[in-house]
């Protein structure tokens, strides 16, 4: 039975999270039940605990920890082919995957252990513990909030609407709570639990339906005299090893652009331009642009490497139709072990080959919007989209839309491409802005303020996406945009109050 529950858990997790198997809404259903077999496994081990044979019983608990490790090993298996593309040895890449899976599994192990040792468990308390642990995973050691439980619900659009108040961690909280309730209903056939689950789902979905209706109404009845902007996403497929095959890249981009030049803004993917931008040699960069584009007559956001004061940045550069540099955004949250190395001076001494391929980027400092034709644009680059708090800081009352530029070519058509993309849906809903996402060899899309994917290009397609939006008539400032992860602070207070009263209660009766 234990082995059956072990493999059932692995299967449910694999099907729940974004990846190569897309079952549409069924993936969301698996998100609501993926923890249920594990809860039964822990419950079985807890009930069969034998003090006379405690060593054997604790070995059963290690099975849970091993399961947590295997879950992360499967969900992050894409790391090996990604790292090896940088010229890293396969076994070194595999070692890194094992270390990462072990580290990430520790957060889940803590959650499972608390559930194991607590005799009478409040599911709301345990859901709060789980959510706080996910949050800790998101900022400790630079943070890695990849594959949060909430992302299993990325296609469950009505369920996601509450994230404009609670953020992505609120979705994780309710997802794990539903897992607990389903577990208890199966175990005890409790009518109270079923009623609670039914009421909870009705409330969340009612909020979602009302919010979708409200924002669709706002977008439909906006003043016809409002300014508009026509945006085109240039979704190209440039192999990372052929980035500096300039003639090939030039031809592919110009082919997309020449299909229709009646747009206000073209957006290119992260590091898509084959020439570096030097803030102090702008005339030279203008010449590069003239030579690269057949007829430069539009505004562009170009993903490029920029150089400023002997520092190298991963940047999004706004160039107007007169080849004039307007502004740029420099990536703030860099990819660890990719764009920078923690303790790189020490590590590169032992692994000198790494220094040739990885690291070396400087962090940007400003989260300001860049402005084009009275439209204020919040930009983020690649990996930054998974950090909800970082994106929130780029949203101001007069921000009109969000742009995410990315380069997923290193992920080689693995599950990482979908896992990376879905975070943008949450960022659009949390801040109630249109989100334009363009990725090289990944998923490019236009996402509405309710999280609806309006247009989409799949990996390895060669296509452009055109869309026109109006300037925001109202200064939409969601609760989440204004107050951030307030829900997490409420959970922390709730946990401490619960622990305090639990101790006080036990002292009273002992």
Secondary structure by P-SEA (a helix, b strand, c coil): caaaaaaaaaaaaaaaccccccccaaaaaaaaccaaaaaaaaaaaaaaccccaaaaaaaaaaaaaaaaaaaaaaaacaaaaaaaaacccaaaaaaaaaaaaaaaaaaaaaaaaaaaacccccaaaaaaaaaaaaaaaacccccccccccccccccccccccccccccaaaaaaaaaaaaaaaaaaaacccaaaaaaaaaaaaaaaaaaaaaaaaaaaaaaacccccbbbbbbbbbbbbccccccaaaaaaaaaaaaaaccccccbbbbccccccbbbbcccaaaaaaaaaaacccccbbbbcbbbbbccccccbbbbbbcccccccccccccccccccccccaaaaaaaacaaaaacccbbbbbcccbbbbcccbbbbbbcccccccaaaaaaaccccccbbbbbbbcccccccaaaaaaaaaaaaaaaaccbbbbbbbcccbbbbbcccccccccccccccccccccccccccccccccccccaaaaaaaaaaaaaaaaaaaaaaaaac
